[in-house]
Amino acid sequence: MNINKIDYSEYLLVAQEAAKKAGDYLKSISGSEIKIKKRLNRDIKLMADIESESLIIDFLQKKSNFSILSEESGLVINTKSINSNCKWIVDPLDGSNNFIKKIDKCCVSIALWENSNPIIGVIFDFNRNELFSGLVSDGAWLNGKSIHTKNVKKNSDMILATGFPVSMDFTKESFSSLFETYKTHKKIRMIGSAALSLAYVACNRFDKYYEENIKIWDVAAGISILKAAGGNIKYKGYPKSNLVSVIGQG
């Protein structure tokens, strides 16, 4: 299916509203004691993740006929899907460890992809009331204002955003290889949210993003927004795997 032949603007509005609903809820509980559902080796699962996801899935199911791939629930099939190759990809709270520590670098992330092709991306930073959105066939916006990437050509002039995902190879050899990549760049930033990192590249707060073996729901919306903003982005893995490697810049 050619995304240029379908008007996806109504689904962009749906994603924006879903992200705002979930973000407003997360903001409302951010000052409370956050309940932990499960502690993992290098990660944490919060009840806030589950509750945010439930709000998003319920809304998307009411307003659209696509299946949903979400971090907590996995694949939620819609047997009445108007396009079985199209899926919502949802991270109900990207930056859970930041959220529980009251670090204001977390967000709601919602994307619509057709197989390996990004169509829509919405990222809501509820702490700053910043809504990043992108429609690959039309453009990208921050709170309704158009955003475009800026091409910084030399690594030595770039601020590189990255992270250490839970699926990363933590061997000395892997870190040595990463260091060779990192040291060519002007500055390195790790903010604990892949979604926001990609959104920041789209609006030129960062110049480049690179991460390997990260879950698709962490980056799907950010990839969509960065591509919609005119960025040069490469990724591999999805839909054969939910683990992807991503590199993107202006």
KEBADO-440516 format. One record per residue (C-alpha): chain; residue in three letters; x, y, z negated. Coordinates in nm, 2 decimals. Layout:
<recs>
 cadena residuo      u      v      w
      A     ALA      X      Y      Z
...
</recs>
This chain:
<recs>
 cadena residuo      u      v      w
      A     MET   0.00   0.00   0.00
      A     ASN   0.13   0.34   0.09
      A     ILE   0.10   0.58  -0.21
      A     ASN   0.07   0.87   0.03
      A     LYS  -0.26   0.75   0.16
      A     ILE  -0.43   0.73  -0.18
      A     ASP  -0.52   1.02  -0.40
      A     TYR  -0.36   0.93  -0.73
      A     SER  -0.41   1.28  -0.88
      A     GLU  -0.71   1.16  -1.08
      A     TYR  -0.50   0.88  -1.24
      A     LEU  -0.23   1.14  -1.33
      A     LEU  -0.50   1.32  -1.53
      A     VAL  -0.61   1.00  -1.69
      A     ALA  -0.25   0.93  -1.80
      A     GLN  -0.20   1.28  -1.93
      A     GLU  -0.52   1.26  -2.14
      A     ALA  -0.42   0.91  -2.27
      A     ALA  -0.08   1.04  -2.37
      A     LYS  -0.22   1.34  -2.55
      A     LYS  -0.47   1.13  -2.74
      A     ALA  -0.19   0.90  -2.86
      A     GLY   0.05   1.18  -2.92
      A     ASP  -0.20   1.38  -3.13
      A     TYR  -0.26   1.07  -3.34
      A     LEU   0.11   1.01  -3.40
      A     LYS   0.16   1.37  -3.48
      A     SER  -0.12   1.35  -3.74
      A     ILE   0.04   1.07  -3.93
      A     SER   0.41   1.18  -3.89
      A     GLY   0.40   1.34  -4.24
      A     SER   0.26   1.03  -4.40
      A     GLU   0.43   0.71  -4.52
      A     ILE   0.49   0.51  -4.20
      A     LYS   0.40   0.14  -4.23
      A     ILE   0.66  -0.11  -4.10
      A     LYS   0.52  -0.41  -3.92
      A     LYS   0.84  -0.60  -3.85
      A     ARG   1.22  -0.54  -3.89
      A     LEU   1.42  -0.68  -3.61
      A     ASN   1.80  -0.72  -3.57
      A     ARG   1.86  -0.38  -3.40
      A     ASP   1.50  -0.25  -3.38
      A     ILE   1.19  -0.19  -3.58
      A     LYS   0.82  -0.23  -3.51
      A     LEU   0.58   0.01  -3.67
      A     MET   0.20   0.00  -3.72
      A     ALA   0.21   0.34  -3.55
      A     ASP   0.33   0.16  -3.23
      A     ILE   0.03  -0.08  -3.25
      A     GLU  -0.22   0.20  -3.33
      A     SER  -0.10   0.43  -3.05
      A     GLU  -0.10   0.14  -2.80
      A     SER  -0.46   0.05  -2.89
      A     LEU  -0.57   0.41  -2.82
      A     ILE  -0.39   0.42  -2.49
      A     ILE  -0.51   0.08  -2.37
      A     ASP  -0.87   0.14  -2.46
      A     PHE  -0.86   0.47  -2.28
      A     LEU  -0.69   0.34  -1.96
      A     GLN  -0.93   0.05  -1.94
      A     LYS  -1.23   0.29  -1.96
      A     LYS  -1.09   0.53  -1.70
      A     SER  -0.92   0.29  -1.45
      A     ASN  -0.92  -0.06  -1.31
      A     PHE  -0.55  -0.14  -1.32
      A     SER  -0.37  -0.40  -1.53
      A     ILE  -0.15  -0.28  -1.81
      A     LEU   0.20  -0.38  -1.91
      A     SER   0.27  -0.25  -2.26
      A     GLU   0.55  -0.30  -2.51
      A     GLU   0.35  -0.45  -2.79
      A     SER   0.07  -0.64  -2.60
      A     GLY   0.26  -0.75  -2.30
      A     LEU   0.06  -0.78  -1.98
      A     VAL  -0.31  -0.70  -2.01
      A     ILE  -0.48  -0.83  -1.70
      A     ASN  -0.77  -0.65  -1.54
      A     THR  -0.95  -0.91  -1.32
      A     LYS  -1.14  -0.62  -1.15
      A     SER  -0.82  -0.44  -1.05
      A     ILE  -0.85  -0.23  -0.74
      A     ASN  -0.49  -0.32  -0.66
      A     SER  -0.33  -0.62  -0.82
      A     ASN   0.02  -0.49  -0.74
      A     CYS  -0.04  -0.16  -0.94
      A     LYS   0.01  -0.16  -1.31
      A     TRP   0.02   0.09  -1.59
      A     ILE   0.34   0.06  -1.79
      A     VAL   0.31   0.19  -2.14
      A     ASP   0.55   0.26  -2.43
      A     PRO   0.31   0.39  -2.70
      A     LEU   0.60   0.53  -2.91
      A     ASP   0.94   0.56  -2.76
      A     GLY   1.19   0.64  -3.03
      A     SER   1.03   0.44  -3.32
      A     ASN   1.35   0.46  -3.53
      A     ASN   1.36   0.84  -3.49
      A     PHE   0.99   0.86  -3.58
      A     ILE   1.02   0.68  -3.91
      A     LYS   1.33   0.88  -4.00
      A     LYS   1.14   1.21  -3.92
      A     ILE   1.38   1.28  -3.63
      A     ASP   1.18   1.48  -3.37
      A     LYS   1.30   1.29  -3.06
      A     CYS   1.02   1.06  -2.98
      A     CYS   0.73   1.05  -2.74
      A     VAL   0.45   0.86  -2.57
      A     SER   0.53   0.73  -2.23
      A     ILE   0.29   0.61  -1.96
      A     ALA   0.36   0.52  -1.60
      A     LEU   0.18   0.38  -1.30
      A     TRP   0.39   0.16  -1.06
      A     GLU   0.31  -0.04  -0.75
      A     ASN   0.55  -0.34  -0.77
      A     SER   0.90  -0.17  -0.79
      A     ASN   0.77   0.17  -0.67
      A     PRO   0.70   0.44  -0.92
      A     ILE   0.39   0.65  -0.85
      A     ILE   0.30   0.84  -1.17
      A     GLY   0.49   0.93  -1.49
      A     VAL   0.37   1.10  -1.80
      A     ILE   0.58   1.17  -2.12
      A     PHE   0.43   1.36  -2.41
      A     ASP   0.67   1.50  -2.67
      A     PHE   0.41   1.55  -2.94
      A     ASN   0.66   1.72  -3.17
      A     ARG   0.72   2.00  -2.93
      A     ASN   0.39   1.98  -2.74
      A     GLU   0.58   1.93  -2.42
      A     LEU   0.40   1.73  -2.15
      A     PHE   0.62   1.61  -1.87
      A     SER   0.44   1.46  -1.57
      A     GLY   0.52   1.35  -1.22
      A     LEU   0.34   1.23  -0.91
      A     VAL   0.60   1.10  -0.68
      A     SER   0.41   1.21  -0.37
      A     ASP   0.35   1.56  -0.50
      A     GLY   0.60   1.69  -0.76
      A     ALA   0.68   1.71  -1.13
      A     TRP   0.58   1.95  -1.41
      A     LEU   0.64   2.05  -1.76
      A     ASN   0.33   2.18  -1.93
      A     GLY   0.19   2.26  -1.58
      A     LYS   0.50   2.44  -1.46
      A     SER   0.69   2.29  -1.16
      A     ILE   1.03   2.14  -1.24
      A     HIS   1.31   2.04  -1.01
      A     THR   1.64   1.87  -1.06
      A     LYS   1.97   2.05  -1.01
      A     ASN   2.25   1.87  -0.83
      A     VAL   2.57   1.87  -1.04
      A     LYS   2.83   1.70  -0.82
      A     LYS   3.12   1.63  -1.05
      A     ASN   3.11   1.39  -1.34
      A     SER   3.34   1.63  -1.52
      A     ASP   3.07   1.89  -1.51
      A     MET   2.79   1.66  -1.63
      A     ILE   2.61   1.60  -1.96
      A     LEU   2.54   1.23  -1.95
      A     ALA   2.25   1.09  -2.15
      A     THR   2.27   0.72  -2.25
      A     GLY   2.20   0.48  -2.53
      A     PHE   2.26   0.13  -2.67
      A     PRO   1.94  -0.07  -2.60
      A     VAL   1.87  -0.38  -2.82
      A     SER   1.94  -0.61  -2.52
      A     MET   2.28  -0.46  -2.47
      A     ASP   2.60  -0.68  -2.46
      A     PHE   2.78  -0.55  -2.78
      A     THR   3.12  -0.72  -2.70
      A     LYS   3.44  -0.53  -2.70
      A     GLU   3.47  -0.59  -2.33
      A     SER   3.13  -0.43  -2.27
      A     PHE   3.22  -0.13  -2.48
      A     SER   3.55  -0.09  -2.31
      A     SER   3.38  -0.08  -1.97
      A     LEU   3.12   0.18  -2.10
      A     PHE   3.40   0.39  -2.23
      A     GLU   3.56   0.41  -1.89
      A     THR   3.23   0.54  -1.76
      A     TYR   3.17   0.78  -2.04
      A     LYS   3.51   0.94  -2.05
      A     THR   3.48   1.08  -1.69
      A     HIS   3.19   1.30  -1.80
      A     LYS   3.19   1.64  -1.97
      A     LYS   2.96   1.54  -2.27
      A     ILE   2.77   1.24  -2.38
      A     ARG   2.43   1.26  -2.55
      A     MET   2.24   0.98  -2.73
      A     ILE   1.91   1.11  -2.86
      A     GLY   1.73   0.77  -2.92
      A     SER   1.46   0.80  -2.66
      A     ALA   1.53   0.68  -2.30
      A     ALA   1.20   0.84  -2.18
      A     LEU   1.29   1.19  -2.31
      A     SER   1.65   1.15  -2.18
      A     LEU   1.52   1.10  -1.82
      A     ALA   1.26   1.38  -1.86
      A     TYR   1.55   1.61  -1.97
      A     VAL   1.74   1.52  -1.65
      A     ALA   1.43   1.60  -1.45
      A     CYS   1.42   1.95  -1.61
      A     ASN   1.80   2.01  -1.62
      A     ARG   1.86   1.98  -1.99
      A     PHE   2.08   1.69  -1.91
      A     ASP   2.25   1.62  -1.58
      A     LYS   2.26   1.24  -1.56
      A     TYR   2.12   0.93  -1.73
      A     TYR   2.27   0.59  -1.73
      A     GLU   2.17   0.27  -1.92
      A     GLU   2.18  -0.10  -1.86
      A     ASN   1.95  -0.38  -1.98
      A     ILE   1.68  -0.16  -2.11
      A     LYS   1.31  -0.25  -2.11
      A     ILE   1.10  -0.12  -1.82
      A     TRP   0.84   0.05  -2.05
      A     ASP   1.12   0.26  -2.20
      A     VAL   1.21   0.41  -1.86
      A     ALA   0.92   0.37  -1.62
      A     ALA   0.76   0.71  -1.68
      A     GLY   1.10   0.88  -1.69
      A     ILE   1.20   0.72  -1.36
      A     SER   0.87   0.84  -1.20
      A     ILE   0.91   1.19  -1.33
      A     LEU   1.28   1.22  -1.23
      A     LYS   1.20   1.09  -0.88
      A     ALA   0.91   1.33  -0.85
      A     ALA   1.13   1.62  -0.95
      A     GLY   1.37   1.54  -0.66
      A     GLY   1.62   1.34  -0.85
      A     ASN   1.85   1.07  -0.71
      A     ILE   1.77   0.76  -0.91
      A     LYS   1.87   0.39  -0.87
      A     TYR   1.73   0.11  -1.08
      A     LYS   1.72  -0.27  -1.05
      A     GLY   1.55  -0.56  -1.23
      A     TYR   1.18  -0.49  -1.23
      A     PRO   0.94  -0.65  -1.14
      A     LYS   1.14  -0.98  -1.15
      A     SER   1.24  -0.89  -1.50
      A     ASN   1.13  -0.65  -1.77
      A     LEU   1.50  -0.56  -1.82
      A     VAL   1.63  -0.29  -1.59
      A     SER   1.95  -0.10  -1.53
      A     VAL   1.91   0.27  -1.44
      A     ILE   2.12   0.55  -1.32
      A     GLY   1.97   0.89  -1.23
      A     GLN   2.08   1.25  -1.17
      A     GLY   1.98   1.56  -0.98
</recs>
